[in-house]
Amino acid sequence: MSIKSYDLDTPSVYVFHCNDIDIEKFKEVLWGIEEEGIPYKVESTTMEISNELSHKAALKSKLGVGIGISKEKISLTTNKLDKNKPLISIELNQDYTRLRNLGSNGARLVKGIELKYI
């Protein structure tokens, strides 16, 4: 009898961020996703434009939702939207509530429920 190993990728919201940013700056975004009960994966990359990061993340996500975080901005988009026109884009230096709501909205897109006000 042989046992096969499979590398299963859990459907998740992908969060791509530029290499130069500390996760402490955007942990509220991750907590917002987590509160809605949707898994997420965080990856670091050399790209530095939030729109491109979110678009790349959405394309990689089996759920079709991605968040991109640059030094200045955070963008939320889906794989159906144009890469230059994310659904939501805010400055990174926002209060914790707005950052958490952006993460929550990423998860709510997956669930198909009403988005929170940012």
All heavy atoms as an XYZ file, in Angstrom:
935
protein
N       0.843     -1.180      0.000
C       0.000      0.000      0.000
C       0.890      1.246      0.000
O       1.824      1.349      0.764
C      -0.876     -0.032      1.255
C      -1.652      1.194      1.478
S      -2.469      1.037      3.072
C      -3.852      2.011      2.803
N       0.585      2.187     -0.850
C       1.355      3.433     -0.889
C       0.464      4.586     -0.441
O      -0.735      4.605     -0.684
C       1.898      3.696     -2.292
O       0.852      4.027     -3.153
N       1.097      5.521      0.219
C       0.382      6.707      0.708
C       0.827      7.895     -0.120
O       2.019      8.143     -0.270
C       0.669      6.941      2.196
C       0.174      5.743      3.010
C       0.013      8.229      2.662
C       0.529      5.827      4.480
N      -0.139      8.614     -0.649
C       0.167      9.799     -1.450
C       0.027     11.039     -0.593
O      -0.868     11.146      0.230
C      -0.749      9.892     -2.656
C      -0.548      8.780     -3.646
C      -1.425      8.971     -4.843
C      -1.191      7.836     -5.819
N      -2.015      7.951     -6.995
N       0.898     11.970     -0.812
C       0.843     13.245     -0.108
C       0.335     14.321     -1.062
O       0.782     14.398     -2.204
C       2.244     13.617      0.394
O       2.239     14.897      0.927
N      -0.583     15.108     -0.599
C      -1.126     16.182     -1.415
C      -0.868     17.516     -0.737
O      -1.017     17.652      0.471
C      -2.637     16.022     -1.620
C      -3.000     14.771     -2.374
C      -3.399     13.632     -1.705
C      -2.925     14.741     -3.757
C      -3.722     12.476     -2.397
C      -3.249     13.597     -4.457
C      -3.649     12.465     -3.769
O      -3.961     11.335     -4.458
N      -0.496     18.478     -1.526
C      -0.313     19.827     -1.007
C      -1.601     20.593     -1.272
O      -1.795     21.147     -2.347
C       0.880     20.504     -1.699
C       1.152     21.882     -1.148
O       0.694     22.180     -0.033
O       1.826     22.661     -1.843
N      -2.494     20.568     -0.302
C      -3.795     21.207     -0.469
C      -3.713     22.674     -0.064
O      -3.172     23.013      0.979
C      -4.852     20.497      0.372
C      -5.066     19.024      0.037
C      -6.067     18.407      0.987
C      -5.528     18.857     -1.392
N      -4.266     23.509     -0.890
C      -4.277     24.942     -0.635
C      -5.668     25.323     -0.152
O      -6.634     25.271     -0.900
C      -3.910     25.691     -1.918
C      -3.803     27.174     -1.719
O      -3.570     27.609     -0.576
O      -3.942     27.908     -2.707
N      -5.774     25.687      1.122
C      -7.053     26.094      1.690
C      -7.519     27.382      1.015
O      -6.743     28.332      0.919
C      -6.911     26.357      3.201
O      -6.398     25.188      3.817
C      -8.232     26.736      3.819
N      -8.754     27.421      0.537
C      -9.256     28.681     -0.028
C      -9.147     29.799      1.007
O      -9.642     29.667      2.121
C     -10.714     28.366     -0.370
C     -10.744     26.880     -0.545
C      -9.738     26.344      0.444
N      -8.471     30.872      0.630
C      -8.177     31.952      1.559
C      -8.185     33.299      0.854
O      -7.992     33.368     -0.356
C      -6.767     31.764      2.162
O      -6.617     30.500      2.720
N      -8.367     34.356      1.643
C      -8.136     35.713      1.163
C      -6.628     35.917      1.226
O      -6.015     35.663      2.261
C      -8.855     36.751      2.053
C      -8.440     38.160      1.683
C     -10.363     36.589      1.963
N      -6.034     36.337      0.138
C      -4.589     36.575      0.125
C      -4.298     38.036      0.450
O      -4.983     38.927     -0.039
C      -3.993     36.218     -1.233
C      -3.624     34.758     -1.334
C      -4.591     33.785     -1.519
C      -2.301     34.352     -1.229
C      -4.259     32.450     -1.598
C      -1.950     33.021     -1.311
C      -2.935     32.071     -1.496
O      -2.600     30.735     -1.572
N      -3.275     38.232      1.272
C      -2.822     39.572      1.657
C      -1.357     39.669      1.240
O      -0.509     38.989      1.809
C      -2.967     39.805      3.176
C      -2.481     41.198      3.541
C      -4.410     39.591      3.621
N      -1.091     40.476      0.226
C       0.284     40.689     -0.241
C       0.752     42.046      0.264
O       0.021     43.028      0.171
C       0.353     40.685     -1.764
C       0.272     39.311     -2.381
C       0.033     38.180     -1.632
C       0.445     39.156     -3.743
C      -0.039     36.922     -2.219
C       0.387     37.905     -4.339
C       0.138     36.785     -3.574
N       1.963     42.090      0.790
C       2.522     43.357      1.261
C       3.951     43.511      0.759
O       4.631     42.523      0.473
C       2.459     43.457      2.787
C       3.329     42.467      3.518
N       4.629     42.748      3.870
C       3.076     41.215      3.944
C       5.139     41.701      4.498
N       4.221     40.752      4.550
N       4.390     44.757      0.653
C       5.753     45.018      0.202
C       6.737     44.610      1.303
O       6.396     44.573      2.479
C       5.934     46.476     -0.220
S       5.683     47.676      1.086
N       7.946     44.281      0.904
C       8.965     43.785      1.831
C       9.305     44.763      2.939
O       9.667     44.360      4.032
C      10.255     43.448      1.075
C      10.101     42.226      0.209
O       9.302     41.346      0.509
N      10.862     42.169     -0.860
N       9.198     46.048      2.671
C       9.681     47.073      3.598
C       8.699     47.450      4.700
O       8.929     48.413      5.416
C      10.035     48.351      2.821
C      11.083     48.094      1.766
O      11.795     47.084      1.864
O      11.196     48.910      0.843
N       7.620     46.725      4.852
C       6.612     47.112      5.838
C       6.496     46.045      6.933
O       6.543     44.862      6.667
C       5.255     47.385      5.170
C       4.311     48.042      6.133
C       4.662     46.143      4.613
C       3.127     48.668      5.486
N       6.343     46.515      8.150
C       6.227     45.636      9.305
C       4.770     45.212      9.474
O       3.853     46.026      9.336
C       6.712     46.399     10.541
C       6.668     45.576     11.807
O       6.691     44.332     11.722
O       6.622     46.185     12.893
N       4.558     43.948      9.785
C       3.203     43.408      9.938
C       2.424     44.129     11.045
O       1.202     44.197     11.004
C       3.237     41.889     10.186
C       1.865     41.274      9.955
C       3.757     41.569     11.572
C       1.857     39.789      9.822
N       3.110     44.727     12.002
C       2.446     45.473     13.071
C       1.617     46.634     12.530
O       0.628     47.034     13.138
C       3.463     46.002     14.085
C       4.050     44.931     14.975
C       3.015     44.269     15.867
O       2.204     44.981     16.494
O       3.010     43.026     15.916
N       2.000     47.178     11.373
C       1.278     48.319     10.790
C      -0.087     47.920     10.245
O      -0.967     48.759     10.100
C       2.105     48.956      9.682
C       3.291     49.702     10.208
C       3.734     50.718      9.195
C       4.804     51.566      9.789
N       4.533     52.953      9.715
N      -0.255     46.632      9.902
C      -1.533     46.237      9.300
C      -2.183     45.027      9.972
O      -3.084     44.408      9.414
C      -1.372     45.986      7.797
C      -0.434     44.872      7.424
C      -0.876     43.565      7.334
C       0.896     45.144      7.122
C      -0.018     42.550      6.972
C       1.756     44.135      6.747
C       1.299     42.821      6.681
N      -1.808     44.720     11.191
C      -2.393     43.563     11.878
C      -3.904     43.714     12.081
O      -4.626     42.725     12.112
C      -1.686     43.293     13.191
C      -1.840     44.371     14.224
C      -1.039     44.076     15.470
C      -1.165     45.253     16.426
N      -0.331     45.082     17.590
N      -4.391     44.939     12.181
C      -5.833     45.171     12.317
C      -6.596     44.648     11.095
O      -7.711     44.159     11.216
C      -6.135     46.649     12.524
C      -5.697     47.194     13.859
C      -6.515     46.685     15.037
O      -7.697     46.341     14.858
O      -5.952     46.642     16.147
N      -5.986     44.765      9.920
C      -6.608     44.247      8.694
C      -6.793     42.736      8.824
O      -7.856     42.191      8.523
C      -5.748     44.591      7.453
C      -6.320     43.939      6.209
C      -5.646     46.097      7.276
N      -5.757     42.056      9.294
C      -5.813     40.599      9.456
C      -6.851     40.205     10.500
O      -7.585     39.233     10.312
C      -4.435     40.063      9.843
C      -3.296     40.391      8.882
C      -1.979     39.834      9.402
C      -3.579     39.886      7.482
N      -6.937     40.966     11.584
C      -7.927     40.678     12.617
C      -9.347     40.854     12.091
O     -10.258     40.136     12.487
C      -7.694     41.531     13.847
C      -6.437     41.172     14.589
C      -5.705     40.013     14.472
C      -5.758     41.960     15.548
N      -4.619     40.060     15.298
C      -4.620     41.241     15.980
C      -5.981     43.214     16.082
C      -3.732     41.722     16.927
C      -5.091     43.697     17.029
C      -3.980     42.953     17.447
N      -9.530     41.811     11.176
C     -10.851     42.005     10.574
C     -11.274     40.800      9.745
O     -12.430     40.374      9.793
N     -10.343     40.228      9.001
C     -10.641     39.025      8.215
C     -10.958     37.871      9.162
O     -11.936     37.139      8.976
C      -9.444     38.646      7.311
C      -9.112     39.762      6.330
C      -9.740     37.352      6.547
C      -7.785     39.573      5.593
N     -10.133     37.727     10.175
C     -10.286     36.640     11.139
C     -11.635     36.706     11.865
O     -12.277     35.679     12.099
C      -9.142     36.712     12.141
C      -9.031     35.523     13.050
C      -7.803     35.627     13.929
O      -6.680     35.586     13.399
O      -7.987     35.755     15.159
N     -12.074     37.896     12.221
C     -13.354     38.060     12.919
C     -14.527     37.524     12.103
O     -15.526     37.090     12.672
C     -13.611     39.534     13.221
C     -12.863     40.057     14.399
C     -13.118     41.532     14.637
O     -13.733     42.204     13.781
O     -12.690     42.028     15.686
N     -14.417     37.573     10.801
C     -15.494     37.091      9.929
C     -15.399     35.583      9.670
O     -16.245     35.006      8.994
C     -15.469     37.847      8.596
C     -15.764     39.322      8.720
C     -17.203     39.619      9.109
O     -18.099     38.789      8.850
O     -17.440     40.706      9.681
N     -14.331     34.956     10.177
C     -14.217     33.500     10.067
C     -13.694     32.989      8.731
O     -13.911     31.830      8.388
N     -13.022     33.826      7.981
C     -12.478     33.429      6.680
C     -10.956     33.295      6.816
O     -10.306     34.173      7.387
C     -12.828     34.469      5.592
C     -14.338     34.639      5.469
C     -12.200     34.102      4.253
C     -15.094     33.417      4.981
N     -10.372     32.211      6.289
C      -8.909     32.072      6.362
C      -8.195     33.102      5.481
O      -8.756     33.578      4.491
C      -8.640     30.662      5.850
C      -9.933     30.064      5.495
C     -11.011     31.079      5.683
N      -6.968     33.421      5.853
C      -6.160     34.342      5.050
C      -4.730     33.848      5.009
O      -4.291     33.090      5.862
C      -6.220     35.773      5.592
C      -5.660     35.936      6.979
C      -4.292     36.145      7.190
C      -6.497     35.882      8.094
C      -3.780     36.287      8.471
C      -5.989     36.031      9.366
C      -4.633     36.226      9.546
O      -4.122     36.369     10.812
N      -4.016     34.282      3.983
C      -2.591     33.991      3.840
C      -1.874     35.298      3.562
O      -2.329     36.100      2.759
C      -2.345     33.011      2.700
C      -2.866     31.633      3.007
C      -2.380     30.629      2.025
C      -2.926     29.270      2.451
N      -2.583     28.229      1.554
N      -0.745     35.479      4.226
C       0.042     36.696      4.083
C       1.340     36.352      3.362
O       2.014     35.389      3.721
C       0.360     37.312      5.463
C       1.197     38.564      5.315
C      -0.919     37.607      6.224
N       1.664     37.143      2.336
C       2.904     36.958      1.596
C       3.589     38.293      1.386
O       2.936     39.308      1.148
C       2.644     36.298      0.236
C       2.213     34.861      0.333
C       2.118     34.176     -1.014
O       2.711     34.668     -2.004
O       1.427     33.151     -1.088
N       4.908     38.256      1.441
C       5.727     39.435      1.196
C       6.255     39.396     -0.239
O       6.549     38.318     -0.757
C       6.889     39.425      2.186
O       7.744     40.493      1.943
N       6.363     40.554     -0.862
C       6.827     40.607     -2.242
C       7.621     41.897     -2.488
O       7.578     42.812     -1.678
C       5.636     40.514     -3.227
O       6.110     40.530     -4.560
C       4.663     41.636     -3.024
N       8.288     41.941     -3.614
C       9.090     43.123     -3.950
C       8.253     44.227     -4.586
O       8.716     45.351     -4.700
C      10.229     42.742     -4.917
O       9.663     42.158     -6.084
C      11.192     41.785     -4.255
N       7.028     43.935     -4.988
C       6.163     44.958     -5.577
C       5.843     46.015     -4.527
O       5.777     45.713     -3.341
C       4.863     44.324     -6.088
C       5.077     43.363     -7.226
S       3.585     42.415     -7.636
C       2.466     43.690     -8.100
N       5.605     47.255     -4.974
C       5.385     48.327     -4.003
C       4.148     49.179     -4.261
O       3.970     50.210     -3.632
C       6.631     49.216     -3.942
C       7.821     48.462     -3.421
C       8.957     49.366     -2.987
O       8.748     50.589     -2.906
O      10.029     48.834     -2.722
N       3.274     48.766     -5.159
C       2.063     49.526     -5.467
C       0.860     48.717     -4.983
O       0.663     47.573     -5.404
C       1.959     49.833     -6.969
C       3.191     50.642     -7.410
C       0.673     50.557     -7.292
C       3.313     50.817     -8.896
N       0.061     49.305     -4.096
C      -1.026     48.565     -3.450
C      -2.035     47.991     -4.451
O      -2.519     46.880     -4.260
C      -1.732     49.436     -2.421
O      -2.396     50.512     -3.025
N      -2.359     48.748     -5.497
C      -3.312     48.249     -6.502
C      -2.802     46.971     -7.161
O      -3.553     46.015     -7.358
C      -3.554     49.295     -7.588
C      -4.251     50.524     -7.091
O      -4.634     50.610     -5.928
N      -4.402     51.493     -7.954
N      -1.523     46.959     -7.522
C      -0.939     45.780     -8.154
C      -0.836     44.613     -7.176
O      -1.073     43.463     -7.543
C       0.431     46.118     -8.734
C       0.353     47.063     -9.909
C       1.719     47.449    -10.457
O       2.742     46.879    -10.025
O       1.759     48.324    -11.331
N      -0.495     44.921     -5.932
C      -0.415     43.881     -4.916
C      -1.776     43.220     -4.691
O      -1.881     41.999     -4.633
C       0.100     44.476     -3.600
C       1.568     44.863     -3.543
C       1.832     45.801     -2.373
C       2.440     43.635     -3.431
N      -2.820     44.030     -4.566
C      -4.157     43.473     -4.319
C      -4.650     42.671     -5.515
O      -5.263     41.616     -5.352
C      -5.155     44.573     -3.958
O      -5.348     45.475     -5.023
N      -4.367     43.150     -6.719
C      -4.790     42.436     -7.916
C      -4.084     41.081     -8.011
O      -4.724     40.053     -8.278
C      -4.501     43.286     -9.162
C      -4.962     42.664    -10.433
N      -6.292     42.537    -10.756
C      -4.267     42.108    -11.457
C      -6.389     41.946    -11.932
N      -5.186     41.666    -12.361
N      -2.788     41.068     -7.776
C      -2.021     39.818     -7.815
C      -2.526     38.847     -6.742
O      -2.655     37.647     -6.985
C      -0.538     40.120     -7.614
C       0.345     38.914     -7.747
C       1.811     39.299     -7.638
C       2.698     38.070     -7.697
N       4.114     38.390     -7.540
N      -2.828     39.374     -5.559
C      -3.352     38.546     -4.470
C      -4.714     37.952     -4.834
O      -4.974     36.778     -4.585
C      -3.455     39.369     -3.189
N      -5.581     38.764     -5.434
C      -6.917     38.290     -5.821
C      -6.823     37.193     -6.882
O      -7.593     36.232     -6.862
C      -7.766     39.448     -6.330
N      -5.885     37.337     -7.805
C      -5.717     36.315     -8.840
C      -5.203     35.002     -8.255
O      -5.560     33.925     -8.718
C      -4.770     36.807     -9.933
C      -5.291     37.954    -10.797
C      -4.217     38.397    -11.788
C      -6.565     37.552    -11.529
N      -4.384     35.078     -7.235
C      -3.837     33.871     -6.608
C      -4.853     33.193     -5.686
O      -4.839     31.980     -5.517
C      -2.569     34.203     -5.834
C      -1.867     32.973     -5.326
C      -0.478     33.261     -4.839
C       0.177     31.961     -4.399
N       1.517     32.172     -3.881
N      -5.750     33.969     -5.105
C      -6.734     33.448     -4.161
C      -7.797     32.621     -4.870
O      -8.376     33.070     -5.860
C      -7.405     34.615     -3.431
O      -8.528     34.170     -2.709
N      -8.090     31.440     -4.345
C      -9.183     30.630     -4.888
C     -10.532     31.289     -4.623
O     -11.511     31.006     -5.300
C      -9.167     29.236     -4.268
C      -8.038     28.382     -4.768
C      -8.109     26.996     -4.190
C      -6.955     26.168     -4.710
N      -6.985     24.803     -4.180
N     -10.575     32.177     -3.640
C     -11.806     32.907     -3.328
C     -11.955     34.154     -4.183
O     -13.002     34.791     -4.182
C     -11.822     33.287     -1.841
C     -11.771     32.113     -0.864
C     -11.654     32.621      0.564
C     -12.979     31.220     -1.033
N     -10.891     34.543     -4.887
C     -10.953     35.689     -5.787
C     -10.894     37.044     -5.106
O     -11.266     38.050     -5.703
N     -10.435     37.080     -3.848
C     -10.358     38.331     -3.097
C      -8.923     38.544     -2.625
O      -8.306     37.634     -2.082
C     -11.310     38.314     -1.881
C     -11.169     39.577     -1.061
C     -12.752     38.141     -2.339
N      -8.410     39.761     -2.848
C      -7.047     40.050     -2.448
C      -6.909     41.427     -1.824
O      -7.639     42.357     -2.171
N      -5.957     41.536     -0.906
C      -5.628     42.804     -0.261
C      -4.155     43.077     -0.513
O      -3.319     42.187     -0.347
C      -5.916     42.746      1.255
C      -7.429     42.548      1.488
C      -5.429     44.017      1.948
C      -7.821     42.339      2.934
N      -3.853     44.303     -0.932
C      -2.476     44.703     -1.183
C      -2.081     45.845     -0.274
O      -2.834     46.810     -0.122
N      -0.900     45.731      0.329
C      -0.460     46.742      1.285
C       0.914     47.266      0.884
O       1.885     46.516      0.846
C      -0.413     46.159      2.711
C      -1.788     45.588      3.080
C       0.033     47.220      3.707
C      -1.825     44.784      4.335
N       0.955     48.558      0.560
C       2.226     49.220      0.254
C       2.610     50.068      1.464
O       1.938     50.030      2.490
C       2.091     50.092     -0.994
O       1.264     51.202     -0.730
N       3.645     50.868      1.342
C       4.081     51.718      2.451
C       3.050     52.791      2.789
O       2.975     53.248      3.916
C       5.410     52.389      2.125
C       6.553     51.432      2.032
C       7.804     52.170      1.638
C       8.922     51.213      1.319
N      10.106     51.891      0.822
N       2.253     53.203      1.799
C       1.298     54.287      2.006
C      -0.164     53.875      1.969
O      -1.005     54.506      2.590
C       1.482     55.377      0.926
C       2.850     56.010      0.880
C       3.819     55.232     -0.006
O       3.364     54.550     -0.942
O       5.020     55.297      0.261
N      -0.509     52.835      1.195
C      -1.916     52.516      0.955
C      -2.225     51.043      1.160
O      -1.354     50.190      1.073
C      -2.289     52.861     -0.489
C      -2.504     54.306     -0.744
C      -3.096     54.494     -2.117
C      -3.617     55.899     -2.235
N      -4.367     56.108     -3.435
N      -3.519     50.789      1.360
C      -4.056     49.433      1.393
C      -5.195     49.389      0.384
O      -6.062     50.258      0.374
C      -4.606     49.066      2.778
C      -3.518     49.166      3.834
C      -5.195     47.660      2.757
C      -4.003     48.866      5.233
N      -5.188     48.361     -0.464
C      -6.238     48.203     -1.469
C      -6.896     46.839     -1.332
O      -6.227     45.845     -1.051
C      -5.667     48.344     -2.874
O      -5.136     49.629     -3.065
N      -8.194     46.817     -1.550
C      -8.989     45.594     -1.544
C      -9.631     45.465     -2.908
O     -10.214     46.424     -3.419
C     -10.073     45.676     -0.455
C     -11.183     44.631     -0.492
C     -10.630     43.240     -0.220
C     -12.267     44.982      0.515
N      -9.520     44.282     -3.508
C     -10.116     44.080     -4.822
C     -10.520     42.624     -5.012
O     -10.246     41.774     -4.162
C      -9.142     44.527     -5.940
O      -9.863     44.649     -7.165
C      -7.991     43.560     -6.114
N     -11.173     42.359     -6.134
C     -11.514     40.996     -6.526
C     -10.836     40.692     -7.851
O     -10.363     41.599     -8.542
C     -13.035     40.807     -6.684
O     -13.479     41.526     -7.833
C     -13.787     41.284     -5.452
N     -10.847     39.431     -8.202
C     -10.216     39.037     -9.464
C     -11.016     39.492    -10.686
O     -10.537     39.410    -11.802
C      -9.982     37.532     -9.506
C     -11.254     36.728     -9.363
O     -12.339     37.272     -9.178
N     -11.126     35.416     -9.410
N     -12.201     40.008    -10.485
C     -13.049     40.474    -11.593
C     -12.819     41.949    -11.945
O     -13.208     42.398    -13.009
C     -14.523     40.294    -11.238
C     -14.900     38.904    -10.815
C     -15.139     38.014    -11.989
C     -15.741     36.702    -11.544
N     -14.962     35.559    -11.856
N     -12.197     42.692    -11.038
C     -12.008     44.128    -11.250
C     -10.691     44.426    -11.949
O      -9.731     43.662    -11.852
C     -12.064     44.869     -9.915
C     -13.395     44.812     -9.169
C     -13.273     45.489     -7.817
C     -14.492     45.466     -9.983
N     -10.658     45.575    -12.616
C      -9.437     46.055    -13.266
C      -8.368     46.313    -12.215
O      -8.669     46.822    -11.133
C      -9.762     47.343    -14.024
C      -8.574     47.895    -14.778
O      -7.805     48.654    -14.153
O      -8.416     47.563    -15.960
N      -7.128     46.001    -12.540
C      -6.060     46.144    -11.542
C      -5.827     47.597    -11.126
O      -5.322     47.849    -10.040
C      -4.791     45.468    -12.030
C      -3.720     46.327    -12.555
C      -2.480     45.512    -12.812
C      -1.695     46.158    -13.914
N      -0.471     45.491    -14.219
N      -6.200     48.534    -11.960
C      -6.011     49.951    -11.637
C      -7.222     50.570    -10.934
O      -7.216     51.756    -10.623
C      -5.680     50.741    -12.892
C      -4.370     50.296    -13.497
O      -3.397     50.096    -12.785
N      -4.346     50.105    -14.797
N      -8.264     49.769    -10.715
C      -9.481     50.270    -10.075
C      -9.932     49.309     -8.976
O     -10.900     48.571     -9.132
C     -10.596     50.430    -11.111
C     -10.269     51.464    -12.165
C     -11.389     51.599    -13.161
C     -11.012     52.624    -14.214
N     -12.044     52.752    -15.240
N      -9.230     49.316     -7.835
C      -9.630     48.424     -6.736
C     -10.984     48.834     -6.155
O     -11.413     49.978     -6.320
C      -8.513     48.595     -5.711
C      -7.956     49.942     -5.976
C      -8.094     50.163     -7.465
N     -11.615     47.917     -5.480
C     -12.909     48.190     -4.858
C     -12.777     49.249     -3.766
O     -13.561     50.196     -3.689
C     -13.485     46.898     -4.267
C     -14.844     46.997     -3.616
C     -15.897     47.384     -4.646
C     -15.216     45.694     -2.950
N     -11.772     49.093     -2.899
C     -11.530     50.035     -1.806
C     -10.034     50.302     -1.727
O      -9.228     49.377     -1.833
C     -12.008     49.468     -0.455
C     -13.503     49.160     -0.482
C     -11.680     50.428      0.682
C     -13.997     48.379      0.719
N      -9.681     51.547     -1.508
C      -8.282     51.909     -1.323
C      -8.224     53.018     -0.273
O      -8.905     54.031     -0.411
C      -7.671     52.383     -2.638
O      -6.288     52.529     -2.532
N      -7.445     52.794      0.799
C      -7.327     53.794      1.866
C      -5.846     53.974      2.224
O      -5.011     53.133      1.902
C      -8.135     53.415      3.128
C      -7.602     52.132      3.768
C      -9.609     53.326      2.825
C      -8.201     51.829      5.129
N      -5.574     55.062      2.908
C      -4.218     55.313      3.390
C      -3.907     54.356      4.539
O      -4.797     54.028      5.335
C      -4.085     56.758      3.880
C      -4.320     57.799      2.802
C      -3.274     57.767      1.704
O      -2.082     57.590      2.010
O      -3.668     57.915      0.530
N      -2.675     53.929      4.631
C      -2.260     52.993      5.672
C      -2.333     53.611      7.068
O      -2.595     52.917      8.044
C      -0.838     52.489      5.397
C      -0.273     51.462      6.362
C      -1.138     50.209      6.390
C       1.147     51.097      5.990
N      -2.153     54.907      7.167
C      -2.120     55.558      8.482
C      -3.516     55.909      9.017
O      -3.677     56.872      9.748
C      -1.244     56.811      8.436
C      -1.760     57.842      7.457
O      -2.738     57.622      6.757
N      -1.097     58.976      7.401
N      -4.524     55.129      8.701
C      -5.886     55.346      9.189
C      -6.027     54.788     10.602
O      -5.186     54.019     11.071
C      -6.898     54.656      8.272
C      -6.922     55.191      6.871
C      -7.376     56.636      6.823
O      -8.312     57.023      7.498
N      -6.699     57.432      6.024
N      -7.130     55.146     11.269
C      -7.349     54.602     12.608
C      -7.644     53.106     12.523
O      -7.959     52.577     11.465
C      -8.463     55.364     13.341
C      -9.828     55.205     12.700
O     -10.225     54.066     12.376
O     -10.515     56.220     12.524
N      -7.543     52.453     13.674
C      -7.664     51.003     13.722
C      -9.012     50.489     13.230
O      -9.090     49.430     12.618
C      -7.399     50.496     15.144
C      -5.978     50.702     15.584
C      -5.673     51.448     16.719
C      -4.932     50.154     14.857
C      -4.363     51.645     17.117
C      -3.617     50.338     15.251
C      -3.336     51.083     16.384
O      -2.034     51.267     16.763
N     -10.071     51.236     13.473
C     -11.398     50.812     13.048
C     -11.491     50.701     11.532
O     -12.023     49.728     11.006
C     -12.469     51.803     13.558
O     -12.358     51.896     14.970
C     -13.858     51.353     13.173
N     -10.961     51.677     10.825
C     -11.011     51.660      9.358
C     -10.177     50.513      8.797
O     -10.579     49.868      7.830
C     -10.552     52.989      8.790
C     -11.546     54.112      9.140
C     -11.246     55.379      8.453
N     -11.634     55.256      7.058
C     -11.273     56.100      6.122
N     -10.522     57.129      6.404
N     -11.661     55.934      4.880
N      -9.014     50.264      9.393
C      -8.174     49.154      8.935
C      -8.869     47.815      9.179
O      -8.887     46.944      8.308
C      -6.818     49.176      9.647
C      -5.921     50.374      9.364
C      -4.672     50.326     10.233
C      -5.542     50.450      7.896
N      -9.462     47.660     10.345
C     -10.151     46.409     10.660
C     -11.366     46.223      9.753
O     -11.636     45.112      9.293
C     -10.582     46.390     12.126
C     -11.056     45.006     12.546
C     -11.338     44.946     14.020
N     -10.121     44.989     14.770
C      -9.872     44.224     15.823
N     -10.758     43.351     16.227
N      -8.736     44.340     16.473
N     -12.099     47.304      9.468
C     -13.257     47.203      8.583
C     -12.851     46.818      7.160
O     -13.574     46.098      6.481
C     -14.047     48.507      8.573
C     -14.879     48.687      9.820
O     -15.013     47.779     10.638
N     -15.421     49.875      9.996
N     -11.689     47.285      6.709
C     -11.228     46.890      5.376
C     -10.986     45.386      5.331
O     -11.410     44.703      4.407
C      -9.951     47.636      4.987
C      -9.515     47.361      3.558
C      -9.115     48.645      2.859
C      -8.408     46.362      3.477
N     -10.333     44.840      6.345
C     -10.118     43.396      6.412
C     -11.427     42.636      6.489
O     -11.634     41.632      5.802
N     -12.320     43.136      7.311
C     -13.638     42.524      7.451
C     -14.387     42.527      6.119
O     -15.041     41.552      5.757
C     -14.435     43.282      8.508
O     -15.702     42.730      8.676
N     -14.274     43.621      5.374
C     -14.944     43.707      4.073
C     -14.384     42.705      3.070
O     -15.118     42.191      2.230
C     -14.864     45.124      3.525
C     -15.831     46.053      4.216
O     -16.782     45.619      4.860
N     -15.583     47.347      4.107
N     -13.094     42.424      3.152
C     -12.519     41.391      2.294
C     -13.187     40.048      2.546
O     -13.559     39.326      1.616
N     -13.372     39.713      3.811
C     -14.040     38.460      4.173
C     -15.523     38.503      3.813
O     -16.102     37.508      3.373
C     -13.860     38.196      5.663
N     -16.147     39.659      3.973
C     -17.574     39.790      3.666
C     -17.846     39.652      2.161
O     -18.920     39.208      1.765
C     -18.109     41.116      4.193
C     -18.282     41.106      5.694
C     -18.576     42.476      6.275
N     -19.040     42.337      7.636
C     -20.282     42.570      8.038
N     -21.178     43.015      7.199
N     -20.606     42.388      9.304
N     -16.878     40.031      1.347
C     -17.023     39.795     -0.097
C     -17.152     38.305     -0.378
O     -17.951     37.877     -1.210
C     -15.824     40.361     -0.862
C     -15.784     41.853     -1.089
C     -14.432     42.260     -1.665
C     -16.906     42.283     -2.021
N     -16.357     37.521      0.316
C     -16.398     36.063      0.153
C     -17.750     35.526      0.607
O     -18.335     34.673     -0.055
C     -15.250     35.389      0.957
C     -15.388     33.889      0.954
C     -13.901     35.812      0.424
N     -18.236     36.039      1.723
C     -19.500     35.568      2.285
C     -20.715     36.081      1.521
O     -21.820     35.553      1.663
C     -19.607     36.008      3.747
C     -18.585     35.364      4.649
C     -18.500     36.090      5.978
C     -19.092     35.317      7.093
N     -18.968     36.006      8.389
N     -20.526     37.139      0.750
C     -21.644     37.708     -0.001
C     -22.610     38.493      0.862
O     -23.808     38.523      0.592
N     -22.078     39.144      1.904
C     -22.939     39.953      2.762
C     -22.536     41.410      2.683
O     -21.487     41.755      2.140
C     -22.939     39.440      4.235
C     -21.531     39.516      4.845
C     -23.485     38.033      4.312
C     -21.487     39.133      6.324
N     -23.375     42.263      3.258
C     -23.180     43.704      3.210
C     -21.821     44.126      3.773
O     -21.392     43.632      4.816
C     -24.302     44.383      3.994
C     -24.260     45.878      3.994
C     -25.407     46.478      4.795
O     -26.298     45.755      5.222
O     -25.380     47.704      4.980
N     -21.176     45.063      3.102
C     -19.880     45.557      3.547
C     -20.044     46.578      4.660
O     -21.068     47.248      4.752
C     -19.119     46.193      2.372
C     -18.844     45.300      1.173
C     -18.058     46.077      0.132
C     -18.118     44.042      1.570
N     -19.003     46.686      5.481
C     -18.996     47.688      6.561
C     -18.532     49.018      5.996
O     -17.767     49.076      5.036
C     -18.032     47.260      7.670
C     -18.502     46.075      8.454
C     -17.546     45.783      9.586
C     -18.048     44.671     10.456
N     -17.147     44.433     11.609
N     -18.960     50.097      6.626
C     -18.547     51.445      6.231
C     -17.095     51.672      6.600
O     -16.647     51.328      7.696
C     -19.430     52.490      6.932
C     -19.010     53.897      6.611
C     -19.302     54.457      5.381
C     -18.301     54.656      7.535
C     -18.909     55.748      5.070
C     -17.910     55.941      7.240
C     -18.209     56.487      5.997
O     -17.821     57.760      5.707
N     -16.352     52.233      5.665
C     -14.944     52.561      5.931
C     -14.840     54.015      6.017
O     -14.556     54.924      5.930
C     -14.023     51.971      4.859
C     -14.070     50.474      4.967
C     -12.617     52.476      5.010
C     -13.078     49.723      4.178
